[in-house]
Amino acid sequence: MGLKFIEDKCIGCKLCHLACSGAHEGAFNPKLARLSVESYYQNKGLVIEAYVCTLCGKCVDACPTSAITLKNGRLYYEVEYCINCGICVNTCPEEIIVQKEENVGICDLCEGAPWCVKFCPHGALTYEEVK
Amino acid sequence: MLGYQNKVLRIDLNNKANSTEPLNMEWARQYIGGKGLGIKYLFEELKPGTDPFSPENKLIFMAAPLTGTTVPCSGKLAIISRSPATGTILDCSIGGHIASEIKFAGYDAVIIEGAVDTPSYIYIEDEKVEILSAHELWGKGSHETETTLLHRYGKDCKILSIGPAGENLIPMACINSDYYRQAGRGGIGAVMGSKNIKAIVVKGNGNVKVANMKETLGFINHMMHENTLTDDNLWAYTDGTAMIVEMSQTTGILPTRNFQDGAFQSYKNIDSEAMKKVRAGKKGCGSCALGCGNFTKIGETVVEGPEYETIALCASNCDIGDLEALVQFNSLCDDLGLDTISTGNTTAFAMELTEKGIKDFGLSFGDIDAYLKVPEMIAKKQGIGAELALGTRELAKRYGGSDFAMQVKGLEFPGYEPRGSWGMGLAYATSDRGACHMRAWPVAQEAYGDVDPFTTEGKAAMVIELQNYNAVKFSSIICDFWALDLEVLSQVLNAVTGEKFTVEELDRIGERVVSIGRLFNQREGFTSKDDTLPNRIFNDALKSGATAGKKIPKEDFEKMLVQYYTIRGWNEDGTIGQEKLAELQLIEAKTAMEEA
């Protein structure tokens, strides 16, 4: 199970960002969200760009202390092993691992009930089987 | 109270200085935020008689405790000033993503005072505040301005800007954000222009905190699914405001040919179905669950909209039944920084003056070529534009036609014909900023609902209830399009702030907000004589459609107005008496008024 983004259902409300930061950081702050969905006008067009965790596992491979592991189709992050080296942040191809002062923010799919999906008003973000 | 940042940023343009101060939390408890708290600040800080274009006038950007949270439809920002179009209190609201960005930057409010000598813009990133030269942006459209600044600061910043209309102090100039969102009415963009401020760029990196995050998230999410994403509200997503075109046409309240008629023959060219055929995408404001914005593309012309008000005033009211022309007109107004409601009305008024031979502006109903030249001429005061820029009231003073200059207190009518919805007439007449559909919208119950639109019966009470409701809703800042009741609003506010707002208290706050707006206007010399409508509404019968033959006889209008003052507990002359002021805890405000 993973996150899937359906572009034509996105209205660019950024509730996903706020839900993510609220659930994980205890405060609303789009810059602390572990995904990135942007909808903006450019050159007389409406551009939508979305980056969510694809469970590619590159952060797991790159982490020097094995603080990040991929088990049961989810990422697990053990903060006590994290040395805050930032390697995972730079490795993530989606650029959605959040660098914080003392550690990092990694999408853990909210333990199987992602808040970003719950708050997505028109089903642009779904949580479903991924290949 | 949580939800607030407890901080106001004050920018003194005269001295190019800035400072911060705590938000007045006593006032916040009485007025919440947004519209109400913004008006309270302006009332307390502005000297009576202040020229709207003088440096002494202030421009207050006020967010609310719900701003920057996951509360659906909480993404709008209130902007408060004294209106150059009307001289009344002016509060506007603007969508897009600017409101939450101000909160993330750490502020509930940004208050701009004074003026700079040369064209400038303001850059705010958290504690950093800079006033920079806008020399190369001056004269540019809002769209180019926003694009230039986005390239300069990155697409994660949010921008408020004015077009040439604001720079040229046109009393129907708006403020833009996110390209196609406007604080449209009353010349708020001209106030910004008078301060020589072309744009305000905001980037915020901070947090917004609520009372109990875990509980709040769950509760708000439940509310969003059970109360926001319901049939009552989802028209905004499926259709957007264009849906109202057919409703107005059917009920005979679609302004046509400068309010000479309430039905438009070519309405099918400009209704929701026509709009869907050229829809190129959907876009909502920050934290919006509904997403009313329709991105429209016809050939090389793009716009978000056109919204209902634009359709009504710039299409049917000008006898323009061509969607492409309307989209072009809308796009021009947005870029030039013009309010489409007042621009459409003024164009239609000039068309009627021409038609009647009172003054030849070279404009006639339905003439697309001439029509499309109007926005630029107004914004840049070129040719006939120099006079049209005055708006309908001033134009009528110059040439006549005041009976059909469709305005109240100098603000042009929105897109609902009051002769087909008598309560709407009362709402226009008693609205704080002049003819406005955002203070009360009784057409929902009358023309579109099952309340008899052609009677005075119950209308005063209806308008008062709706005005109080909108006042507290826009002070909490929930968008018009989430039709939540006060019970739900209290639950949402309490979840975020940790306070205990009751339904009765919220109703009382709504009344207080309406009343302080009234006090502001009273202080500026407005009286019950200003609570009226143009004579066309009293004397001329509508010509066709469901409202054919209808008018509001003046004695009926006056009856509603007397009832309105009585139910409000105001004096016969429309002023607010001592007892009522005490009841609403407005005595302090009244004292400030007397001292002034």
Interface residues (C-beta under 8 A of the other chain):
Chain A: I11 G12 C13 K14 L15 L18 A19 S21 G22 A23 E25 G26 A27 F28 N29 P30 K31 L32 E38 S39 Y40 Y41 K44 G45 L46 W115 K118 F119 P121 H122
Chain B: G68 T69 T70 P72 G75 H97 S100 F104 K155 D156 D178 Y179 Y180 N205 G206 N207 V208 K209 V210 M213 T216 L217 N221 M224 T228 L229 Y237 A280 G281 K282 K283 G284 C285 G286 S287 C288 A289 L290 G291 G293 F295 K297 E300 V302
